[in-house]
Every structure is written in structure tokens, then in C-alpha cells.
């Protein structure tokens, strides 16, 4: 069991509060469903939330505020990482998906008598990594759950789960929190130089997700400048001022292809602008007039085609493919798109 080791009060995140309080109240009123689907963007620590909730559900002597006591035998077993009634199912290191044998073994474990007559809690993450056979095996548990058993399915892409799985879970959505709250939280984190980091811009680049913003702020002090330079290069290519082959070489040196992800988001923003000139864009750090001017040159179909090509590059980038050649093809297409003039 990973990342347990502390009482939940020390790892509680502000964006968890509403969901946590609602579920604890349902549990206290004996209305908690036997299966929950916790879903939302990456970077919201949904697995941490599931572990914290499991911590409370297994506690035998909860405190008045609804939190786990941290001192009863059940809590101590959980914090030590060897509670017999807590099960974590994930993708094994040498596998691509959650294996059916993992679910079969889970079924056997759930059939055993619970520790001191308490709850049994299962976390499956990422739940969307179950193939059809594995999901169908889990379906048997969802349809006829053992008594006092609570299943916590964690997913970033719940649409990839079988409809029969989704329909048997109560959905708990984790929303991106308010930007001001994220900024305050970031300022409280270690290793973030607030004086040199434009936190609002960093939060924009992280799509408002707290942990993504924290990683950007900690690891990339110049991320805002890098982003601005990237869009300048993107426009300069179309103006004939920079070579797409040279830019492709530069961008390919970043294994994460962050520039391509930004390009994907810029085109998405332009599609929003074509639908609504007052649309809210993904990144406030970009000058709106830049995207407005570019979007005006193309119709919706042009932008959809470009969007699909960028998405193809992102998908192929995780395979053993020559990233530089992928980028060259994409950027040459971008430069050759109809509608460009030497602006």
C-alpha cells in the first residue's frame, strides 16, 4: 500500500472538502453506496482522497469531526500498510492493464471474514485500465457485493469504463478549484520561488489543476517565458521567418513534447473563438489578439483538421517513433495551410 503513512489531517487538500464531507455524512446516515466512481482531471490527487476515505471507513473509533482517530488497532494496521481489509488494485509494472487474475484474487479476499467485523474497502486505480474481461469479472462484485464492502474506483477518463460498470457506481466528480485558492495553496508549498514565478500564469498553463501547477512552478522557473517564446516561434514559422525543420528539431529535444501539447490547446482555443468571439480561453498568459488574428484566417474545418493532426502526433509520441520526423510533418502542414499570408 503506497502513500499512506500520515493521519489524513496532514494530507487533506482544500479541493477535497465538499466531496469528503458529503460522503462521510452519507456513511454516518448509512446511505453510502457500495461503489463510488471518483473521477476528474489528473493532478487532483484522487487516489490520495480514496486512501483517506478508506482510512476513515476502516477506523473503529472515529473522532467527533468525522475523521479517523489514528490510534485504534484498525487505524494502526492501515497506517502500517498491512490492514487485512484494505485492497488496492492497480496496473502491475510489467503489464499494460489491470489483469483479470487481480480481480479474481480480490473476489477470494472479499469472501473471507472481515477483521473484527469491520468494513472492507477496495481501491481500483486507474479503473479505466481494466480490459473488457477484467471489467466483466468486477461486474459480478458490483452486482452482488459482499456485506460491508465499499469499492472506490478512481478514473481520469470514466468514459472508457464499460457502461455497466459506470451505471453501478455513484459518480463523485473532482472539479478544478478556484484559481485564487490554488494560488494561495501554491504560496504555502516549499521550493516555489513566488518572487520569480508568475503563479497565475503557471496555474493557467496547468489548466487550474493544483498539483500540475506545483510541478511546473517547482521544476520550470522559466515556464511562462518558454510558453511565450513557443507561440512566437509558432507564428514566426507561418510568417516565413523561421524554418519549421529547425523548430521541429528544437521541440523534439523535449521528451514530453510540451510544445505540441500547447499547440493542441491553442488550436482548441481558436475553435472556441470561431464558435464564440467572447469565449474564455485556456491560457490567459497568451495574448488573446494573437489567437483571434490567427483564427480569423481559417474556417472551422481547417482548424478541426489541424487539431486531429496534432492529436495524432501526441498519440504516436508515446510509441517508438522518430519524434523529430513527426514534428517536421506536423509543422510543415501548419506552414502550408491555406489562409496563411505573410503577415
GUTI-650667 format. One line per 4 residues: for each residue x, z, y of C-alpha. Coordinates in Angstrom, 3 decimals. Layout:
<nodes>
X/Z/Y; ...
</nodes>
This chain:
<nodes>
0.000/0.000/0.000; 1.571/-1.085/3.290; 1.480/0.272/6.804; -0.411/3.494/6.104
1.907/6.413/6.856; 0.251/7.817/10.022; -3.026/9.543/10.840; -5.377/6.979/12.337
-5.401/8.654/15.754; -1.819/7.425/16.240; -2.590/3.801/15.399; -6.072/3.427/16.879
-6.379/0.383/19.149; -8.853/0.270/22.010; -10.447/-3.001/20.855; -11.442/-1.303/17.580
-13.551/1.417/19.148; -17.028/-0.149/19.152; -16.785/-1.520/15.608; -15.309/1.708/14.263
-17.911/3.964/15.860; -20.762/1.752/14.690; -19.545/1.725/11.087; -18.870/5.468/10.979
-22.354/6.185/12.312; -23.831/3.898/9.659; -21.799/5.682/6.993; -22.891/9.120/8.185
-26.510/7.940/8.091; -25.957/6.461/4.599; -26.601/2.937/5.909; -23.146/1.461/5.411
-23.326/-1.783/3.370; -21.280/-2.054/0.216; -19.443/-5.136/1.559; -18.102/-5.860/5.045
-16.520/-9.078/6.294; -14.093/-8.216/9.107; -13.221/-11.402/10.959; -11.707/-12.579/14.237
-8.572/-14.103/15.742; -5.103/-13.375/14.423; -3.354/-10.621/16.342; -6.280/-8.175/16.453
-4.916/-6.005/13.600; -7.991/-6.356/11.404; -6.085/-5.248/8.312; -4.970/-2.142/10.169
-8.597/-1.462/11.037; -9.597/-1.875/7.385; -6.922/0.614/6.327; -8.015/3.082/8.983
-11.651/2.754/7.908; -10.641/3.234/4.261; -8.720/6.344/5.298; -11.908/7.833/6.732
-14.151/6.726/3.844; -11.867/8.432/1.328; -11.482/11.668/3.318; -13.267/14.680/1.800
-13.216/16.907/4.893; -13.766/14.679/7.973; -13.482/16.145/11.446; -16.418/16.602/13.808
-15.494/13.452/15.778; -15.829/11.336/12.628; -12.117/10.901/11.962; -10.239/11.621/8.750
-8.770/15.121/8.562; -5.332/14.007/7.362; -4.881/17.209/5.363; -7.268/17.208/2.375
-5.902/16.142/-1.044; -7.577/12.739/-0.730; -6.023/12.064/2.696; -2.607/13.147/1.477
-2.833/10.810/-1.509; -3.863/7.964/0.779; -1.076/8.596/3.273; 1.415/8.747/0.418
0.262/5.282/-0.643; -0.974/6.189/-4.121; -4.665/7.024/-3.815; -6.236/6.034/-7.168
-9.482/4.880/-5.498; -7.973/2.593/-2.867; -7.241/-1.029/-3.845; -5.501/-3.729/-1.787
-5.746/-7.331/-2.915; -3.592/-9.961/-1.212; -1.563/-13.089/-1.940; 1.431/-12.391/-4.177
4.807/-13.521/-2.788; 5.192/-16.301/-5.356; 1.593/-17.549/-5.040; -0.414/-19.653/-2.596
-3.765/-17.990/-3.232; -5.259/-14.762/-4.471; -5.266/-15.091/-8.251; -8.309/-14.635/-10.445
-6.386/-12.104/-12.558; -6.103/-9.867/-9.494; -9.889/-9.735/-9.207; -10.294/-9.193/-12.948
-7.898/-6.265/-12.820; -9.791/-4.931/-9.806; -13.029/-5.021/-11.793; -11.415/-2.935/-14.523
-10.159/-0.405/-11.980; -13.562/-0.081/-10.362; -15.133/0.725/-13.719; -13.056/3.893/-14.022
-14.378/7.245/-12.847; -13.573/7.891/-9.179; -11.140/10.564/-8.017; -13.072/13.831/-7.557
-16.340/11.919/-7.343; -15.498/10.214/-4.038; -15.698/6.662/-2.743; -13.747/3.683/-3.941
-12.538/1.311/-1.236; -11.220/-2.233/-1.696; -9.490/-4.347/0.948; -9.056/-8.080/0.294
-6.923/-9.907/2.856; -6.775/-12.696/3.723; -10.089/-13.186/1.965; -10.188/-16.919/2.716
-7.197/-17.347/0.401; -9.428/-16.944/-2.654; -9.988/-20.182/-4.539; -13.394/-21.057/-5.997
-12.727/-19.381/-9.346; -11.405/-16.201/-7.760; -14.317/-16.043/-5.316; -16.835/-16.510/-8.132
-15.200/-13.662/-10.017; -15.533/-11.427/-6.953; -19.143/-12.505/-6.591; -20.010/-10.508/-9.683
-18.813/-7.326/-7.946; -20.704/-8.172/-4.767; -23.924/-8.783/-6.675; -23.666/-5.620/-8.789
-21.236/-3.278/-7.009; -20.212/-0.087/-8.824; -21.631/3.064/-7.234; -19.838/4.472/-4.167
-17.748/1.296/-3.830; -17.098/-0.349/-0.454; -15.438/-3.750/-0.192; -13.643/-4.764/3.019
-12.959/-8.497/3.229; -10.619/-9.470/6.080; -10.507/-13.061/7.313; -9.406/-15.183/10.250
-11.351/-18.218/9.025; -14.544/-16.872/7.424; -15.977/-20.393/7.274; -13.532/-21.105/4.442
-15.209/-18.487/2.251; -17.926/-19.539/-0.149; -21.402/-19.226/1.412; -22.397/-16.986/-1.493
-19.592/-14.569/-0.531; -20.412/-14.610/3.180; -24.118/-14.049/2.589; -23.478/-10.846/0.642
-21.392/-9.196/3.358; -22.249/-7.677/6.696; -20.201/-9.535/9.296; -18.110/-7.487/11.734
-16.644/-9.660/14.489; -13.481/-8.578/16.319; -13.636/-10.006/19.819; -10.741/-10.695/22.159
-10.740/-7.766/24.623; -10.912/-7.908/28.404; -7.697/-9.188/29.982; -7.271/-6.139/32.248
-7.454/-3.820/29.253; -4.883/-5.910/27.407; -2.596/-5.818/30.438; -2.841/-2.020/30.626
-2.123/-1.761/26.909; 0.910/-4.057/27.199; 2.354/-1.972/30.012; 2.314/1.016/27.662
4.290/-0.775/24.951; 8.068/-0.386/24.522; 10.509/-3.268/25.019; 8.371/-5.064/27.594
10.022/-5.609/30.963; 6.946/-5.572/33.195; 9.041/-6.333/36.279; 10.226/-9.644/34.860
7.198/-10.640/32.829; 4.094/-12.149/34.321; 1.774/-10.313/31.968; -1.383/-12.171/32.991
0.270/-15.487/32.231; 1.620/-14.163/28.938; -1.881/-12.973/27.995; -3.236/-16.446/28.815
-0.623/-18.047/26.567; -1.623/-15.646/23.785; -5.309/-16.578/24.160; -6.002/-12.996/25.196
-5.022/-11.560/21.802; -3.119/-8.260/22.294; -0.512/-8.472/19.523; 0.230/-12.137/20.155
0.748/-11.271/23.831; 3.013/-8.357/22.911; 5.201/-10.558/20.718; 5.502/-13.181/23.461
6.330/-10.556/26.082; 8.945/-8.874/23.862; 10.659/-11.914/22.401; 10.313/-14.542/25.105
11.070/-13.217/28.577; 11.055/-16.793/29.894; 7.913/-17.910/28.037; 5.987/-18.666/31.254
8.814/-20.784/32.664; 9.179/-22.517/29.290; 5.482/-23.340/29.312; 5.607/-24.775/32.852
8.674/-26.876/32.012; 6.958/-28.121/28.880; 3.936/-29.500/30.733; 6.240/-31.041/33.350
8.097/-32.881/30.572; 4.772/-33.914/29.029; 3.632/-35.536/32.285; 7.079/-36.948/33.071
7.062/-38.871/29.776; 3.785/-40.552/30.697; 5.201/-41.383/34.145; 8.175/-43.107/32.546
10.599/-40.544/33.991; 11.662/-39.040/30.650; 12.184/-40.515/27.208; 9.729/-39.404/24.503
12.564/-39.712/21.982; 14.700/-37.247/23.920; 11.794/-34.834/24.351; 10.936/-35.137/20.642
14.473/-34.096/19.773; 14.251/-31.082/22.100; 10.854/-29.964/20.811; 11.850/-30.361/17.148
14.553/-27.689/17.551; 11.809/-25.057/17.699; 10.684/-24.489/14.097; 7.317/-23.171/15.295
6.656/-26.350/17.331; 5.223/-24.189/20.079; 5.215/-27.170/22.465; 2.930/-29.112/20.131
0.543/-26.170/19.944; 0.451/-26.101/23.739; -0.178/-29.841/23.804; -3.092/-29.270/21.417
-4.552/-26.695/23.826; -4.017/-28.900/26.899; -5.971/-31.721/25.296; -8.680/-29.262/24.283
-8.851/-28.159/27.915; -9.179/-31.771/29.031; -12.067/-32.264/26.621; -13.720/-29.211/28.189
-13.199/-30.717/31.643; -14.759/-34.019/30.568; -17.845/-32.095/29.460; -17.931/-29.764/32.459
-15.732/-30.079/35.546; -16.163/-26.340/36.139; -15.180/-25.367/32.596; -12.965/-22.339/32.033
-9.596/-23.454/30.698; -7.457/-21.813/28.042; -4.442/-21.215/30.231; -4.747/-20.118/33.830
-0.961/-20.485/34.095; -1.383/-24.276/34.163; -2.350/-25.761/37.480; -5.902/-26.916/36.971
-5.398/-30.002/39.096; -2.779/-31.305/36.648; -5.218/-31.395/33.750; -8.071/-32.638/35.966
-5.944/-35.585/37.082; -4.887/-36.480/33.541; -8.375/-36.057/32.068; -9.774/-38.495/34.644
-7.656/-41.306/33.178; -9.207/-41.175/29.710; -12.601/-41.200/28.073; -13.763/-38.625/25.525
-12.929/-40.828/22.534; -9.327/-41.314/23.751; -8.890/-37.554/24.003; -10.546/-36.921/20.620
-8.161/-39.408/19.007; -5.167/-37.715/20.633; -6.463/-34.300/19.591; -6.709/-35.439/15.957
-3.175/-36.826/16.031; -1.795/-33.560/17.398; -3.705/-31.605/14.764; -2.207/-33.835/12.069
1.297/-33.018/13.323; 0.518/-29.280/13.267; -0.806/-29.511/9.698; 2.164/-31.574/8.459
4.722/-29.404/10.262; 4.472/-26.707/7.555; 5.409/-29.245/4.844; 8.929/-30.548/4.030
8.696/-33.343/6.579; 11.060/-34.553/9.289; 9.650/-32.809/12.375; 11.589/-34.987/14.779
10.054/-38.177/13.374; 6.587/-36.600/13.519; 7.099/-35.725/17.173; 8.527/-39.125/18.037
5.427/-40.820/16.618; 3.113/-38.453/18.497; 4.859/-38.667/21.866; 5.236/-42.447/21.690
1.484/-42.638/21.110; 0.917/-40.330/24.096; 3.020/-42.505/26.396; 1.364/-45.712/25.178
-2.217/-44.512/25.613; -4.428/-46.811/27.651; -5.280/-45.454/31.051; -1.796/-44.357/31.998
-0.380/-45.785/35.180; 2.840/-44.954/36.885; 1.584/-42.029/38.982
</nodes>
